[in-house]
């Protein structure tokens, strides 16, 4: 694919009586939905512009220079698709060196330089801004950062040196390593100013004029942004200690599974020496290696899925078929139901009624909403007016008739088919003819759920993941008789809730839970065969998953895990085996599998649970053998899911696992990983 070149256009601006500022504007000539990127052509255009401006600065013709972008976009960094097509380290090094050589001209210019960040500035775009002497940002900007580690790269155009020397190593570790590993968390304008990445946030409506006025004040000496002092030996020691502390956290999460975070940490440590040339040369070496790595190719594939396919779900009916949803009912007031009520009130700004069987349960659900809204307000994520609006939209009742006028009613009651069938049968007696009935089931047959209804065509699956506020995926499930209106409405609700959706057939466990439970079943089976708990706990660490099988078991609880495992075995067969050890844990009421409350990838496992397992006279697996066993099982399940047309394409399985299970970007989705590992040998793409 040919590069859409981002041109660097230069014009002169008079700064009152101070003289001329040369303004470089980056613009790819497309509308605001297509960000500026810097491929080979774009970088060449920028270099030509900064060289010409630098010559004028050296000749005393200008008093300052600035670089800005088009409306809503400064620059989103390198052209990722072009970079992913590179096959040699020589080509990769040329990209790294081109960025350094071009940006260095801006940094070393004979006059002060400014970056006017009026929109998205990510990766190489942020590094371009960091290469200027001063930076302004529009107050409305929400996408700032250095996300390269998220994609399997490192900030390779100066970021690992410039960021820590501008804002300090602790803050730089957050921007370069921690934020990317937190699902590519990006910064808002005010956060970037607070960190020191940006010098000032200005009014968006008149951003360029405001930036020019601020620049004039800087040149007059009326404004003097603070800069850190050079570090001494004691500061260098603290710097290196901070890097090593961050390395320990990364290792507890990734266990060496992805190279990019470790390389970034090495570069941040090197930056403590204060030798810019050495740091830039090391960035060149690192980028040359990482661009041709399988992890980067996988990261670009995963990024494309989450940025493109997730926004346009394949298999969704035309949006114009969706019915308007102006009010929502939620059957249940437990944890999941309360989270859904809060989501609809906050994101869709709709009135929501929760209905439960008794007043105490209903009031408890309301209490959850109030507490969560108060937390959001305390964290500064919403204002007082917004908090009041959300809480006023959510009410609770014990009267089923109060759901009669709802446009959509979603049930979130106990995961038993008979219970859910009863809920829908009762709802059908009170709701209007056009009301959509949705279920949040995680594994049960929606076709069976709707079978006895007078209007099964309006029943659809909307499977949100727990915790609802954080998990970005919704599986939208079409039962045998679901009509286009109900299906289109479900996709519209997912989108309006701020979630990404995949179209899924009504098959046991759908996509994510089917694979996660298969994974968990294989690990529990290995325990029954005699594998010890520490070995089983360590076996999947090379994948770098957000949590291991035992942490997952702690999160869902042994009772729920056994229920889902039993449900899938009933529908899919003995690939989902019985686990006598898990049954004994449930019978004993064992509350903890790990030593911590809410588990993380690093939560230690209680080796005492080993006493429940070992019922079969199998053989103990080594960690590599168990990883191989799990890979083979997942490959089998993926193949069966595609044969059964649970989804239309392997890409939706990958997208579902990335967004619904935190499958790491550096693996590029589950099917690319299974192909690379040799477990998936046939072409599974449709």
TIPA-769786 format. One line per 5 residues: number of its first residue (from 0); for each residue x, y, z of C-alpha. Coordinates in nm, 4 decimals, padded with zeros to 6 digits. Layout:
NUM = X/Y/Z  ...;
END
This chain:
0 = 00.0000/00.0000/00.0000  00.1420/00.3382/-00.1025  00.2084/00.5983/00.1645  -00.0321/00.8880/00.2114  00.2400/01.1468/00.2593;
5 = 00.2073/01.3960/00.5406  00.3448/01.7209/00.3975  00.5359/01.9739/00.6051  00.4223/02.3188/00.4884  00.6056/02.6329/00.6025;
10 = 00.4724/02.9862/00.6393  00.5886/03.2934/00.8255  00.4001/03.4499/01.1156  00.4812/03.7897/01.2602  00.5095/03.7937/01.6402;
15 = 00.4206/04.1578/01.7074  00.7444/04.3579/01.7266  00.9602/04.0520/01.8000  01.0139/03.9361/01.4440  00.9250/03.6318/01.2354;
20 = 00.8293/03.2842/01.3527  00.8533/03.0088/01.0904  00.5499/02.7805/01.1336  00.5703/02.4236/01.0005  00.2275/02.2607/00.9564;
25 = 00.1930/01.8845/00.9154  -00.1041/01.7855/00.6980  -00.1766/01.4686/00.5032  -00.4574/01.6369/00.3101  -00.7282/01.4059/00.4473;
30 = -01.0164/01.4834/00.6830  -00.9991/01.4761/01.0623  -01.0688/01.0999/01.0777  -00.7319/01.0202/00.9135  -00.4396/01.1150/01.1394;
35 = -00.1066/01.2476/01.0208  00.1558/00.9721/01.0119  00.5242/00.9844/00.9255  00.6319/00.7285/00.6707  00.9425/00.7627/00.4567;
40 = 00.7849/01.0332/00.2388  00.6429/01.2252/00.5326  00.9735/01.2200/00.7190  01.1563/01.3405/00.4062  00.9121/01.6305/00.3714;
45 = 00.9573/01.7222/00.7384  01.3362/01.7051/00.7095  01.3357/01.9338/00.4065  01.1212/02.1828/00.5989  01.3270/02.1852/00.9210;
50 = 01.6543/02.2102/00.7286  01.5283/02.5178/00.5435  01.3993/02.6753/00.8659  01.7256/02.5944/01.0475  01.9240/02.7697/00.7745;
55 = 01.7075/03.0791/00.8166  01.7549/03.0626/01.1945  02.1320/03.0434/01.1557  02.1192/03.3453/00.9231  01.9238/03.5480/01.1790;
60 = 01.6144/03.5747/00.9586  01.3716/03.4345/01.2189  01.3366/03.4594/01.5972  01.1601/03.1268/01.6526  01.0222/02.8185/01.4791;
65 = 00.7187/02.6046/01.5553  00.5602/02.2838/01.4321  00.1879/02.2094/01.4451  -00.0624/01.9749/01.2808  -00.4002/01.9851/01.1150;
70 = -00.7238/02.0208/01.3182  -00.7592/01.7452/01.5816  -00.4264/01.5853/01.4871  -00.0661/01.6758/01.5558  00.0924/01.3457/01.4480;
75 = 00.0215/00.9839/01.5337  00.3813/00.8789/01.4791  00.5230/00.6339/01.2288  00.3183/00.4666/00.9580  00.2639/00.1335/01.1355;
80 = 00.1469/-00.0659/00.8361  00.4474/00.0420/00.6352  00.6774/-00.0411/00.9265  00.5166/-00.3846/00.9670  00.6087/-00.4632/00.6061;
85 = 00.9802/-00.4161/00.6686  01.1767/-00.7404/00.6591  01.5404/-00.6435/00.7232  01.7185/-00.4721/01.0086  01.8926/-00.2479/00.7553;
90 = 01.5590/-00.1032/00.6431  01.4445/-00.0787/01.0042  01.7572/00.1102/01.1056  01.7002/00.3586/00.8248  01.3608/00.4456/00.9799;
95 = 01.5155/00.4925/01.3236  01.8003/00.7079/01.1957  01.5712/00.9192/00.9756  01.3613/01.0147/01.2766  01.6581/01.0978/01.4963;
100 = 01.8362/01.2963/01.2273  01.5278/01.5002/01.1416  01.4149/01.5721/01.4972  01.7701/01.6618/01.6023  01.7620/01.9556/01.3587;
105 = 01.4605/02.0943/01.5447  01.6280/02.0389/01.8819  01.9585/02.2016/01.7815  01.8116/02.5007/01.5981  01.9720/02.8401/01.6648;
110 = 01.6386/02.9851/01.7855  01.3799/02.8629/02.0376  01.1420/02.6043/01.8927  00.7817/02.5302/01.9830  00.5385/02.2432/01.9311;
115 = 00.1709/02.3395/01.9135  -00.0149/02.0162/01.9909  -00.3740/02.0767/01.8863  -00.4728/01.7110/01.8618  -00.3541/01.3523/01.8803;
120 = 00.0191/01.3221/01.9534  00.1307/00.9633/01.9958  00.4590/00.7790/01.9537  00.6764/00.9561/01.7010  00.4350/01.2482/01.7082;
125 = 00.4918/01.2942/02.0806  00.8670/01.2570/02.0299  00.8548/01.5345/01.7700  00.6893/01.7579/02.0294  00.9490/01.6568/02.2909;
130 = 01.2234/01.7576/02.0480  01.1066/02.1201/02.0585  01.2145/02.3643/02.3294  00.8582/02.4372/02.4444  00.5156/02.2750/02.4023;
135 = 00.1555/02.3975/02.4096  -00.1480/02.1677/02.3991  -00.5151/02.2283/02.3325  -00.7156/02.1643/02.6474  -00.9509/01.9271/02.4653;
140 = -00.6822/01.6799/02.3557  -00.7292/01.3307/02.5005  -00.4754/01.1173/02.3141  -00.1181/01.1888/02.4179  00.1534/00.9395/02.4969;
145 = 00.4275/00.7003/02.3971  00.2431/00.3738/02.3256  00.5213/00.1904/02.1428  00.5731/-00.0781/02.4090  00.2063/-00.1701/02.3688;
150 = 00.2785/-00.2546/02.0040  00.6054/-00.4395/02.0562  00.8391/-00.1449/01.9927  01.0153/00.1235/02.1962  01.0037/00.5023/02.1594;
155 = 01.2787/00.5090/01.8991  01.2981/00.8739/01.7949  01.4377/01.0103/02.1200  01.1618/00.9317/02.3671  01.3587/00.7140/02.6083;
160 = 01.6100/00.9959/02.6598  01.3995/01.3105/02.6220  01.1061/01.2044/02.8411  01.3003/01.1174/03.1597  01.5247/01.4234/03.1302;
165 = 01.2168/01.6442/03.0947  00.9815/01.4987/03.3572  01.2014/01.2737/03.5734  01.2516/00.9002/03.5589  00.9561/00.8001/03.7794;
170 = 00.7044/00.9840/03.5628  00.8793/00.8718/03.2454  00.8499/00.5079/03.3510  00.4752/00.5609/03.3734  00.4548/00.7167/03.0277;
175 = 00.6959/00.4820/02.8467  00.6240/00.1459/03.0153  00.3375/00.1426/03.2636  00.0706/00.3225/03.0596  00.1263/00.1126/02.7457;
180 = 00.0997/-00.2057/02.9536  -00.2263/-00.0784/03.1039  -00.4102/-00.1420/02.7762  -00.2411/00.1544/02.6114  -00.3614/00.4164/02.8565;
185 = -00.3268/00.7604/02.7014  -00.3036/01.1039/02.8600  -00.5380/01.3987/02.8477  -00.4076/01.7513/02.8047  -00.4307/01.8443/03.1724;
190 = -00.2542/01.5227/03.2750  00.0283/01.5902/03.0297  00.0703/01.9435/03.1679  00.0721/01.8134/03.5249  00.3415/01.5608/03.4332;
195 = 00.5468/01.8283/03.2566  00.5295/01.6731/02.9094  00.3418/01.9835/02.7965  00.4122/02.3337/02.9253  00.0637/02.4822/02.9070;
200 = -00.2916/02.3876/02.8053  -00.4693/02.6533/02.5995  -00.8234/02.7221/02.4795  -00.9049/02.4849/02.1900  -01.1324/02.7263/02.0008;
205 = -00.8473/02.9702/01.9296  -00.5571/02.7340/01.9876  -00.3103/02.8482/01.7217  -00.3543/03.2178/01.8004  -00.3266/03.1455/02.1739;
210 = -00.0103/02.9395/02.1134  00.1490/03.2222/01.9141  00.0662/03.4731/02.1888  00.2133/03.2379/02.4522  00.5273/03.1946/02.2404;
215 = 00.5696/03.5725/02.2237  00.5468/03.5882/02.6024  00.8177/03.3215/02.6310  01.0439/03.5104/02.3910  00.9956/03.8312/02.5915;
220 = 01.0838/03.6484/02.9136  00.7355/03.6977/03.0623  00.6891/03.3201/03.0892  00.9670/03.0795/03.1806  00.8620/02.7115/03.1987;
225 = 01.0577/02.5209/03.4601  01.3055/02.2503/03.3627  01.4714/01.9943/03.5900  01.8300/02.0354/03.7007  02.0882/01.7889/03.5634;
230 = 02.1165/01.4834/03.7882  02.4171/01.4213/04.0088  02.5594/01.0831/04.1141  02.3033/01.0420/04.3918  02.0277/01.1252/04.1456;
235 = 02.1698/00.8752/03.8990  02.1600/00.6044/04.1666  01.7951/00.6840/04.2444  01.7216/00.6809/03.8709  01.8624/00.3306/03.8315;
240 = 01.6808/00.2092/04.1434  01.3514/00.3335/03.9972  01.4188/00.1469/03.6721  01.4965/-00.1768/03.8553  01.1802/-00.1449/04.0660;
245 = 00.9813/-00.1015/03.7462  01.1591/-00.4027/03.5949  01.0477/-00.6189/03.8868  00.6855/-00.5135/03.8295  00.7089/-00.5865/03.4581;
250 = 00.8632/-00.9247/03.5259  00.5905/-01.0149/03.7757  00.3372/-00.9495/03.5027  00.5068/-01.0692/03.1840  00.7697/-01.3181/03.3057;
255 = 00.9871/-01.2252/03.0084  00.7125/-01.2997/02.7530  00.7488/-00.9767/02.5517  01.0862/-00.8171/02.4695  00.9799/-00.4532/02.4181;
260 = 00.9180/-00.3525/02.7830  01.2562/-00.4886/02.8890  01.4359/-00.3116/02.6053  01.2593/00.0115/02.6981  01.3740/-00.0273/03.0581;
265 = 01.7331/-00.0837/02.9432  01.7176/00.2353/02.7368  01.5681/00.4349/03.0236  01.8524/00.3113/03.2446  02.1082/00.4145/02.9828;
270 = 01.9565/00.7634/02.9714  02.0759/00.8175/03.3304  02.4251/00.8733/03.1865  02.3028/01.1910/03.0184  02.4724/01.1054/02.6893;
275 = 02.2163/01.1895/02.4211  02.4274/01.0542/02.1348  02.4751/00.7196/02.3070  02.1050/00.6940/02.3892  01.9969/00.7763/02.0351;
280 = 02.2417/00.5214/01.8927  02.1022/00.2580/02.1306  01.7479/00.3478/02.0231  01.8549/00.2920/01.6611  01.9874/-00.0538/01.7485;
285 = 01.6779/-00.1467/01.9480  01.4299/-00.0247/01.6892  01.6133/-00.2041/01.4101  01.5753/-00.5338/01.5974  01.2193/-00.4862/01.7197;
290 = 01.0650/-00.3710/01.3901  01.1481/-00.7079/01.2327  01.0398/-00.9074/01.5397  00.7307/-01.1330/01.5359  00.6005/-00.9461/01.8410;
295 = 00.5772/-00.6195/01.6450  00.4007/-00.7857/01.3523  00.1600/-00.9415/01.6010  00.1082/-00.6080/01.7751  00.0205/-00.4305/01.4501;
300 = -00.2318/-00.7041/01.3649  -00.3903/-00.6743/01.7090  -00.3919/-00.2950/01.6870  -00.5664/-00.3097/01.3504  -00.8311/-00.5403/01.4958;
305 = -00.9028/-00.3168/01.7928  -00.8918/00.0107/01.6009  -01.0760/-00.0940/01.2833  -01.2697/-00.4198/01.3065  -01.3916/-00.3411/01.6575;
310 = -01.5544/-00.0213/01.5332  -01.7332/-00.1920/01.2429  -01.8500/-00.5353/01.3649  -01.8653/-00.7910/01.0860  -02.2084/-00.9528/01.0689;
315 = -02.4030/-00.6707/01.2325  -02.7291/-00.5775/01.0551  -02.7707/-00.2275/00.9083  -02.7924/00.0304/01.1883  -03.1167/00.1745/01.0522;
320 = -03.2947/-00.1473/01.1547  -03.2263/-00.0810/01.5233  -03.5196/00.0278/01.7359  -03.4823/00.3396/01.9497  -03.3848/00.2700/02.3104;
325 = -03.4955/00.5522/02.5422  -03.5258/00.3527/02.8652  -03.3833/00.0312/03.0054  -03.4951/-00.2268/03.2559  -03.2567/-00.4608/03.4358;
330 = -03.3899/-00.7792/03.5938  -03.1856/-00.8385/03.9058  -03.0023/-00.6026/04.1395  -02.6935/-00.8080/04.2176  -02.3372/-00.7154/04.1268;
335 = -02.3638/-00.7711/03.7514  -02.7084/-00.6126/03.7266  -02.5962/-00.3072/03.9235  -02.2902/-00.2643/03.7039  -02.5098/-00.2772/03.3935;
340 = -02.7511/-00.0208/03.5383  -02.4627/00.2158/03.6100  -02.3204/00.1646/03.2591  -02.6483/00.2452/03.0836  -02.7127/00.5502/03.3005;
345 = -02.3619/00.6862/03.2651  -02.2814/00.6070/02.9020  -02.6235/00.6057/02.7365  -02.7743/00.8694/02.9700  -03.0967/00.6710/02.9955;
350 = -03.3384/00.6097/03.2836  -03.2801/00.2609/03.4233  -03.4986/00.0538/03.6562  -03.3542/-00.2460/03.8385  -03.6069/-00.5040/03.9517;
355 = -03.5386/-00.7680/04.2158  -03.7542/-00.9981/04.4262  -03.7322/-00.8104/04.7555  -03.6747/-00.4554/04.8704  -03.3465/-00.5284/05.0488;
360 = -03.1846/-00.6640/04.7333  -03.3193/-00.3775/04.5272  -03.1876/-00.1208/04.7732  -02.8494/-00.2937/04.7858  -02.8243/-00.2595/04.4078;
365 = -02.9021/00.1112/04.4313  -02.6438/00.1445/04.7050  -02.3790/-00.0048/04.4771  -02.4578/00.2523/04.2077  -02.4372/00.5409/04.4556;
370 = -02.1036/00.4216/04.5955  -01.9495/00.3769/04.2506  -02.0705/00.7180/04.1344  -01.9250/00.8747/04.4503  -01.5887/00.7094/04.3738;
375 = -01.5914/00.8523/04.0209  -01.6611/01.1979/04.1613  -01.3884/01.1680/04.4270  -01.1376/01.0663/04.1585  -01.2305/01.3730/03.9551;
380 = -01.3565/01.1625/03.6646  -01.7021/01.3220/03.6796  -01.8301/01.6460/03.8275  -02.0960/01.6924/04.0942  -02.3699/01.7678/03.8397;
385 = -02.2855/01.4555/03.6420  -02.2852/01.2455/03.9600  -02.6307/01.3732/04.0524  -02.7589/01.3101/03.7012  -02.6389/00.9479/03.6994;
390 = -02.7813/00.8603/04.0393  -03.1135/01.0244/03.9540  -03.1449/00.8068/03.6429  -03.1218/00.4754/03.8324  -03.4152/00.3517/04.0384;
395 = -03.5154/00.0137/04.1784  -03.8386/-00.1754/04.2274  -03.9833/-00.5102/04.3284  -04.2811/-00.4762/04.0936  -04.2381/-00.6454/03.7568;
400 = -04.5045/-00.4169/03.6091  -04.2669/-00.1211/03.6483  -04.0700/-00.2608/03.3536  -04.3723/-00.2443/03.1231  -04.2740/00.0720/02.9363;
405 = -03.9046/-00.0109/02.8867  -03.7655/-00.0221/02.5322  -03.5068/-00.2815/02.6333  -03.4988/-00.5168/02.9308  -03.1858/-00.7173/03.0075;
410 = -03.1785/-00.9988/03.2602  -02.8776/-01.0562/03.4848  -03.0036/-01.3226/03.7229  -02.8561/-01.6555/03.8335  -02.6961/-01.8585/03.5539;
415 = -02.9584/-02.1333/03.5369  -03.1594/-02.1949/03.2216  -03.4896/-02.2601/03.4019  -03.4518/-01.9421/03.6064  -03.3887/-01.7322/03.2979;
420 = -03.6772/-01.8935/03.1061  -03.9083/-01.8064/03.3938  -03.7861/-01.4454/03.3930  -03.8578/-01.4069/03.0215  -04.1984/-01.5739/03.0501;
425 = -04.2954/-01.3278/03.3243  -04.1593/-01.0313/03.1304  -04.3592/-01.1227/02.8222  -04.6798/-01.0751/03.0194  -04.6032/-00.7094/03.1024;
430 = -04.3763/-00.5508/02.8400  -04.4851/-00.3908/02.5147  -04.4819/-00.5632/02.1765  -04.1687/-00.3747/02.0624  -03.9619/-00.4269/02.3777;
435 = -03.6299/-00.6026/02.3135  -03.5518/-00.8774/02.5654  -03.1810/-00.9334/02.6230  -02.9841/-01.1793/02.8323  -02.6396/-01.1347/02.9814;
440 = -02.5807/-01.5090/02.9975  -02.2183/-01.6118/02.9653  -02.2705/-01.9677/02.8407  -02.6357/-02.0784/02.8155  -02.8422/-02.1367/02.5022;
445 = -03.0436/-01.8282/02.4153  -03.2486/-02.0292/02.1677  -03.3577/-02.2599/02.4519  -03.4181/-01.9565/02.6735  -03.6650/-01.8126/02.4205;
450 = -03.8177/-02.1370/02.2961  -04.1466/-02.1176/02.4872  -04.2128/-01.7471/02.4323  -04.4823/-01.6087/02.2077  -04.2256/-01.3748/02.0490;
455 = -03.8834/-01.5412/02.0569  -03.7697/-01.3184/01.7696  -03.7109/-01.0269/02.0071  -03.4722/-01.2157/02.2356  -03.0998/-01.1475/02.1908;
460 = -02.7787/-01.2032/02.3829  -02.5774/-00.9101/02.5175  -02.2890/-01.0680/02.7059  -02.0985/-00.7999/02.8974  -01.7848/-00.8991/03.0863;
465 = -01.7016/-00.8442/03.4516  -01.5994/-00.5851/03.5647  -01.8360/-00.4078/03.3269  -01.6782/-00.0623/03.3528  -01.3317/-00.1876/03.2558;
470 = -01.3950/-00.4678/03.0057  -01.4405/-00.3300/02.6527  -01.6041/-00.6320/02.4867  -01.9670/-00.7315/02.4331  -02.0538/-01.0588/02.2627;
475 = -02.3771/-00.9995/02.0694  -02.5493/-01.3340/02.0231  -02.8167/-01.4170/01.7692  -03.0460/-01.7057/01.8619  -03.2210/-01.9185/01.5983;
480 = -03.5271/-01.6910/01.5777  -03.3776/-01.3510/01.6691  -03.4902/-01.0997/01.4074  -03.2836/-00.8245/01.2466  -03.4463/-00.5491/01.4534;
485 = -03.3526/-00.7094/01.7855  -03.0035/-00.7947/01.6628  -02.9383/-00.4466/01.5246  -03.0677/-00.2913/01.8477  -02.8269/-00.5023/02.0518;
490 = -02.5301/-00.3772/01.8468  -02.6543/-00.0190/01.8825  -02.6767/-00.0596/02.2620  -02.3238/-00.2041/02.2763  -02.1888/00.0908/02.0779;
495 = -02.3816/00.3496/02.2772  -02.2436/00.1913/02.5959  -01.8901/00.2594/02.4729  -01.8137/-00.1071/02.4083  -01.6779/-00.3006/02.1115;
500 = -01.8955/-00.5842/01.9839  -01.8426/-00.9079/01.7973  -02.1207/-01.1027/01.6261  -02.1517/-01.4513/01.7748  -02.3799/-01.7456/01.7005;
505 = -02.5780/-01.9087/01.9796  -02.3228/-02.1740/02.0718  -02.2232/-02.2975/02.4193  -01.9870/-02.0569/02.5936  -01.9873/-01.8317/02.2854;
510 = -01.6222/-01.7312/02.2179  -01.4279/-01.6052/02.5175  -01.5655/-01.8274/02.7927  -01.5503/-02.1336/02.5710  -01.1767/-02.0848/02.5246;
515 = -01.0986/-01.9724/02.8797  -01.2867/-02.2651/03.0312  -01.1132/-02.5061/02.7934  -00.7800/-02.3606/02.9074  -00.8787/-02.3879/03.2731;
520 = -01.0062/-02.7423/03.2210  -00.6712/-02.8528/03.0787  -00.4819/-02.7072/03.3746  -00.7184/-02.8683/03.6263  -00.6894/-03.1939/03.4330;
525 = -00.3119/-03.1774/03.4659  -00.3537/-03.1356/03.8421  -00.5766/-03.4428/03.8518  -00.3041/-03.6303/03.6598  -00.0505/-03.5438/03.9299;
530 = 00.1091/-03.2176/03.8195  00.2016/-03.0048/04.1200  00.0479/-02.6606/04.1711  00.3697/-02.4516/04.1332  00.4457/-02.6173/03.7984;
535 = 00.0908/-02.5694/03.6736  00.0930/-02.2083/03.7927  00.4166/-02.1352/03.6053  00.3327/-02.3213/03.2845  00.1445/-02.0438/03.1041;
540 = 00.3696/-01.7571/03.2132  00.5586/-01.7528/02.8808  00.2367/-01.6218/02.7242  00.2349/-01.3067/02.9385  -00.1399/-01.3355/03.0085;
545 = -00.2953/-01.0717/03.2384  -00.3634/-01.3488/03.4890  -00.2885/-01.7174/03.5076  -00.5374/-02.0036/03.5402  -00.5439/-02.0010/03.9189;
550 = -00.5857/-01.6251/03.9359  -00.8743/-01.6659/03.6903  -01.0221/-01.9373/03.9102  -00.9996/-01.7025/04.2088  -01.1659/-01.4225/04.0132;
555 = -01.4734/-01.6201/03.9036  -01.4853/-01.8448/04.2098  -01.4641/-02.2272/04.2171  -01.8438/-02.2710/04.2266  -01.9054/-02.0585/03.9179;
560 = -01.6117/-02.2190/03.7359  -01.7471/-02.5671/03.8070  -02.0972/-02.4655/03.6958  -01.9707/-02.3303/03.3615  -01.7403/-02.6304/03.3137;
565 = -02.0353/-02.8650/03.3746  -02.2573/-02.6650/03.1376  -02.0042/-02.6787/02.8571  -01.9402/-03.0491/02.9128  -02.3135/-03.1184/02.8791;
570 = -02.3178/-02.9364/02.5455  -01.9710/-02.9930/02.4014  -01.8630/-03.3251/02.5461  -01.5731/-03.4621/02.7461  -01.3225/-03.2118/02.6076;
575 = -01.4476/-03.0205/02.9129  -01.3674/-03.2846/03.1752  -01.4996/-03.3378/03.5217  -01.2706/-03.2160/03.7985  -01.3211/-03.4028/04.1258;
580 = -01.0735/-03.1666/04.2899  -01.2732/-02.8615/04.1906  -01.5895/-03.0297/04.3172  -01.4216/-03.0960/04.6523  -01.3163/-02.7315/04.6750;
585 = -01.6769/-02.6252/04.6199  -01.8065/-02.8757/04.8748  -01.5548/-02.7564/05.1335  -01.6382/-02.3931/05.0566  -01.2737/-02.3106/04.9886;
590 = -01.2803/-01.9311/04.9479  -00.9282/-01.8634/04.8242  -00.7137/-02.0114/04.5518  -00.4649/-01.7236/04.5682  -00.3432/-01.5362/04.8723;
595 = -00.4822/-01.1988/04.7676  -00.8369/-01.0710/04.7417  -00.8824/-00.9472/04.3841  -00.6194/-01.1414/04.1903  -00.3595/-01.0068/03.9534;
600 = -00.1085/-01.1855/03.7334  00.1364/-01.1745/04.0241  -00.1007/-01.3049/04.2956  00.0669/-01.6043/04.4641  -00.1217/-01.9342/04.4577;
605 = -00.1927/-02.1304/04.7753  -00.0036/-02.4581/04.7231  -00.2387/-02.6128/04.9800  -00.5098/-02.6541/04.7174  -00.3025/-02.9443/04.5836;
610 = -00.4671/-03.1651/04.8461  -00.7919/-03.1545/04.6501  -00.6453/-03.2914/04.3273  -00.4564/-03.5931/04.1967  -00.7528/-03.8287/04.1570;
615 = -00.6311/-03.9843/03.8313  -00.3306/-04.2097/03.7844  -00.1849/-04.0012/03.5076  00.1594/-03.8503/03.4853  00.2916/-03.5225/03.6109;
620 = 00.3535/-03.2653/03.3389  00.6513/-03.0350/03.3192  00.5690/-02.6673/03.2606  00.6623/-02.6812/02.8867  00.4566/-02.9985/02.8437;
625 = 00.1523/-02.8374/03.0043  00.1906/-02.5270/02.7877  00.1986/-02.7555/02.4836  -00.1106/-02.9412/02.6082  -00.3010/-02.6167/02.6527;
630 = -00.1931/-02.4926/02.3091  -00.3164/-02.8105/02.1437  -00.6498/-02.7898/02.3241  -00.7038/-02.4260/02.2292  -00.6161/-02.4981/01.8658;
635 = -00.8694/-02.7808/01.8602  -01.1377/-02.5556/02.0074  -01.0660/-02.2677/01.7687  -01.0913/-02.5038/01.4714  -01.4222/-02.6453/01.5938;
640 = -01.5636/-02.2975/01.6578  -01.4853/-02.1926/01.3018  -01.6225/-02.5173/01.1585  -01.9410/-02.4561/01.3586  -01.9506/-02.0921/01.2362;
645 = -01.9669/-01.9537/01.5884  -01.8079/-01.6445/01.4307  -01.7576/-01.5540/01.0668  -01.3799/-01.5332/01.0787  -01.0801/-01.6146/01.2970;
650 = -01.0244/-01.2400/01.3359  -01.3328/-01.2200/01.5582  -01.1939/-01.4916/01.7850  -00.8723/-01.2912/01.8094  -01.0604/-00.9681/01.8763;
655 = -01.2789/-01.1362/02.1368  -00.9807/-01.2782/02.3247  -00.7895/-00.9487/02.3131  -01.0810/-00.7393/02.4422  -01.2600/-00.9980/02.6550;
660 = -00.9709/-01.1928/02.8060  -00.6794/-00.9499/02.7842  -00.4961/-01.1737/02.5368  -00.1678/-00.9845/02.5006  -00.1021/-00.7616/02.2014;
665 = 00.2470/-00.9036/02.1608  00.0866/-01.2399/02.0769  -00.1328/-01.0739/01.8131  -00.4458/-01.2642/01.9057  -00.4871/-01.6296/01.9833;
670 = -00.4864/-01.7711/01.6293  -00.1551/-01.6099/01.5203  00.0043/-01.7403/01.8403  -00.1291/-02.0917/01.7819  00.0020/-02.0849/01.4254;
675 = 00.3476/-01.9664/01.5356  00.3633/-02.2324/01.8070  00.2750/-02.5038/01.5547  -00.0518/-02.6043/01.7196  -00.2781/-02.4628/01.4496;
680 = -00.1665/-02.6146/01.1217  -00.4616/-02.5532/00.8905  -00.5662/-02.2173/00.7525  -00.8483/-02.1086/00.9835  -00.9275/-01.7778/00.8146;
685 = -01.2450/-01.7756/00.6091;
END
